[in-house]
Amino acid sequence: MTIKEAIYFRHTVRKYLDKPLGPSVVENLNKRIQEANEKYGVQIKLVTNDNGAIWSMMRMFVAKNVKNYLVLAGPDRPDLETDLGFAGADIALYAQTLGLNSWWIGETYRGRHVRQDGIVTKGVIIVGYGMEQGKPHKSKTIEAVSQYDGDAPEWFTEGVIAALCAPTAMNRQNFMITGKSRAVHIEYAESRWSRIDLGIVKYHFEMGAGKENFNWI
Ligand SMILES: Cc1cc2nc3c(=O)[nH]c(=O)nc-3n(C[C@H](O)[C@H](O)[C@H](O)COP(=O)(O)O)c2cc1C
């Protein structure tokens, strides 16, 4: 499975099998995390075999066997959240290509348990072998979230479709993508997690459209 294919297969999964991540999966994930950390200036970390990441209410009523997670963290700076969204999307989709499922959490995780000194934590992404594969979220339409000046080329439409598959906090999908010739612009309505969402949606658009076809403006 490619990253682009993973975009269409990934859905939030909250219940996992009681099955540890295999050693080669951990090795591959850590390699991808290291690459993303260097590329995007973040400090994402994989934690395995630890069931303390989420609120106990979630553990009791919503989740099962949540034991492996990525901590979305980095140095305090203006674009940190967008970069964490972008890097996190890369790792979560890569995890999907390795046969794993995932669940982004911006609110219902235990900050005090996962926090590290000297850096800022903005959320976690649970990973593991899902009991099921999840299901597609309710989605806005292409017309509601995008506009192209003239006839939209195929790459633009594919980018918007991929962006609509992106996970967003509370499934808000509060973005507007506009295109003209090879220039693409994205706006995301400001809210608590909008900057993380923006990074995730940008990553999805790039993968769907093909980076070689356009420039962000
Ligand atoms: C930044 C962010 C924060 C999220 N926070 C939570 C959360 O605190 N609790 C939760 O159960 N789900 C959380 N989610 C999962 C979203 O509800 C889910 O991604 C969205 O409904 C779309 O569904 P999908 O992931 O299946 O496409 C979060 C997702 C994102 C991207």
The ligand as a MOL file (V3000), in Angstrom:
LIG
                    3D

  0  0  0     0  0            999 V3000
M  V30 BEGIN CTAB
M  V30 COUNTS 31 33 0 0 0
M  V30 BEGIN ATOM
M  V30 1 C -6.1820 17.3850 15.7840 0
M  V30 2 C -7.1790 16.3000 16.1000 0
M  V30 3 C -7.6290 16.1450 17.3930 0
M  V30 4 C -8.5360 15.1120 17.7030 0
M  V30 5 N -8.9260 14.9480 19.0120 0
M  V30 6 C -9.7260 13.8980 19.3490 0
M  V30 7 C -10.0550 13.6630 20.7160 0
M  V30 8 O -9.6520 14.3940 21.6220 0
M  V30 9 N -10.8270 12.5730 21.0180 0
M  V30 10 C -11.2940 11.7400 20.0330 0
M  V30 11 O -11.9710 10.7540 20.3580 0
M  V30 12 N -10.9920 11.9520 18.7150 0
M  V30 13 C -10.2190 12.9890 18.3490 0
M  V30 14 N -9.8870 13.2020 17.0240 0
M  V30 15 C -10.3920 12.2880 15.9740 0
M  V30 16 C -11.4430 12.9680 15.0970 0
M  V30 17 O -12.6730 13.0200 15.7610 0
M  V30 18 C -11.5540 12.1900 13.7540 0
M  V30 19 O -10.3110 12.2360 13.1060 0
M  V30 20 C -12.6110 12.8030 12.8550 0
M  V30 21 O -13.9050 12.5910 13.3920 0
M  V30 22 C -12.5690 12.2550 11.4310 0
M  V30 23 O -12.7060 10.8630 11.4110 0
M  V30 24 P -11.6160 9.9300 10.7310 0
M  V30 25 O -10.3250 10.0930 11.4850 0
M  V30 26 O -12.1830 8.5380 10.8420 0
M  V30 27 O -11.4370 10.3530 9.3050 0
M  V30 28 C -9.0070 14.2360 16.6820 0
M  V30 29 C -8.5350 14.4220 15.3710 0
M  V30 30 C -7.6360 15.4290 15.0790 0
M  V30 31 C -7.1220 15.5680 13.6850 0
M  V30 END ATOM
M  V30 BEGIN BOND
M  V30 1 1 1 2
M  V30 2 1 2 3
M  V30 3 2 2 30
M  V30 4 2 3 4
M  V30 5 1 4 5
M  V30 6 1 4 28
M  V30 7 2 5 6
M  V30 8 1 6 7
M  V30 9 1 6 13
M  V30 10 2 7 8
M  V30 11 1 7 9
M  V30 12 1 9 10
M  V30 13 2 10 11
M  V30 14 1 10 12
M  V30 15 2 12 13
M  V30 16 1 13 14
M  V30 17 1 14 15
M  V30 18 1 14 28
M  V30 19 1 15 16
M  V30 20 1 16 17
M  V30 21 1 16 18
M  V30 22 1 18 19
M  V30 23 1 18 20
M  V30 24 1 20 21
M  V30 25 1 20 22
M  V30 26 1 22 23
M  V30 27 1 23 24
M  V30 28 2 24 25
M  V30 29 1 24 26
M  V30 30 1 24 27
M  V30 31 2 28 29
M  V30 32 1 29 30
M  V30 33 1 30 31
M  V30 END BOND
M  V30 END CTAB
M  END
